[in-house]
Amino acid sequence: MKTKQLLLSATMLFAFICSAQTTITVDNSIGSNAEYSDLQSAISAANSGDVIYVHASEINYGIVTVNTPLTIIGFGHSDSDKETMVNDLILGANASNTTISGLHITDDLYTSGNTGISSVVIENNIIDGSLLFNNGGVDNVIIRGNIIYEIGNTSSNSNNNNYTNTIISNNIITYYIGLKNHQSITIKNNVFLSPYSGYPVYNAADETGSITLQNNIFYYNTNSTYDPNSDGIIFENCLTYNIGSGNVTALNGTNNLNNQNPNFVSATDDVFNPNTDDYHLQGGSPAIGSGTGGIDLGIYDNSAFTFNNYGYTNGIPTVKITNITDRIAPGGNLSVTISTNAN
């Protein structure tokens, strides 16, 4: 029988998240009994501060627009059985104070409209496409615990890099980060997996100053020579390593570890596999304690936030049914084995 995973019921979620808010359930699976089957309908009906729990499903929930301060929590993004998939997620002009967690966004997450929004948390998601802050942009952003292809754009004239007072940490980045408001952006404790060969981070406003990247690991698989350096980028306490036969140019900055194996517990190659990869550091790794202030490099920095391979939301337990009797005689007992994870 196929292993099934589920989060606790909406009633228990209510207690875990906040007793003063309404929890709305959404499930587009055939035969479900959630309050809504359509995610956009649930979002449109929600009030400011509500929590929307979006069940795992084999069916993508499509394109949705958020125009109310909400917390949207999916089951996760990489479970072998099911995940919560959304095609595009758009943050509208009234989406300040919104949290997005536990989703597999199969295209892009982006802002729209000329009015800026603020206080947005994007965590525990996979974003296959781009995370873009357009037009009015976003202020006060936390981006953590995600697997993201790209943030922003590498064009100096791009309108996709309008984000300020932003912390980008504990993520896996698989292409690059583009920015222009370098004065108020922090990029630390991320793992860049075979990032863009030109540069993993692009400062579109390098003529006005530089941004310092701290405690990041740049993990390549190339037979060529890659140069991660670019104008307006300073590396501090970062590490590079190439599992291929090529070379990576030494980083510009201070206290960097060039071409040194971080000794991950498990990294099959340069493509993230949630079932086999573990980016904790083995004992003896040069990345242990080599970050600013003596912290570890990479996504596990012993902070209050912990990266989760499957995108389960921190603080909300998951329950796994590992075995269940599929046939019982009339009057017989149903045998169920359940395991839990506190996350």
Stockholm file with secondary structure:
# STOCKHOLM 1.0

chainA/1-343         MKTKQLLLSATMLFAFICSAQTTITVDNSIGSNAEYSDLQSAISAANSGDVIYVHASEINYGIVTVNTPLTIIGFGHSDSDKETMVNDLILGANASNTTISGLHITDDLYTSGNTGISSVVIENNIIDGSLLFNNGGVDNVIIRGNIIYEIGNTSSNSNNNNYTNTIISNNIITYYIGLKNHQSITIKNNVFLSPYSGYPVYNAADETGSITLQNNIFYYNTNSTYDPNSDGIIFENCLTYNIGSGNVTALNGTNNLNNQNPNFVSATDDVFNPNTDDYHLQGGSPAIGSGTGGIDLGIYDNSAFTFNNYGYTNGIPTVKITNITDRIAPGGNLSVTISTNAN
#=GR chainA/1-343 SS CCCEEEECCHHHHHHHHCTTSCEEEECCSTTCCSSBSCHHHHHHHCCTTCEEEECCBSSCCCEEEECSCCEEEESCSCCSSCBCEESEEEECTTCCSEEEESCEESSCEEECSSSCEEEEEEESCEEEEEEEEEEEEEEEEEEESCEEEEESCSCTTCSSEEEEEEEEESCEEEEEEEESCGGGEEEESCEEESCCSSCSEEETTGGGCCEEEESCEEEECCSSEECCCCTTEEEESCEEEESSSSEECCCSEESCBTTCCCCEEECCSSSCCTTTCEEEECTTCTTTTCSGGGCCSSSCCSSSCCCCTTCCCTTSCEEEEEEECSCCCTTCCCCEEEEEECC
#=GC SS_cons         CCCEEEECCHHHHHHHHCTTSCEEEECCSTTCCSSBSCHHHHHHHCCTTCEEEECCBSSCCCEEEECSCCEEEESCSCCSSCBCEESEEEECTTCCSEEEESCEESSCEEECSSSCEEEEEEESCEEEEEEEEEEEEEEEEEEESCEEEEESCSCTTCSSEEEEEEEEESCEEEEEEEESCGGGEEEESCEEESCCSSCSEEETTGGGCCEEEESCEEEECCSSEECCCCTTEEEESCEEEESSSSEECCCSEESCBTTCCCCEEECCSSSCCTTTCEEEECTTCTTTTCSGGGCCSSSCCSSSCCCCTTCCCTTSCEEEEEEECSCCCTTCCCCEEEEEECC
//
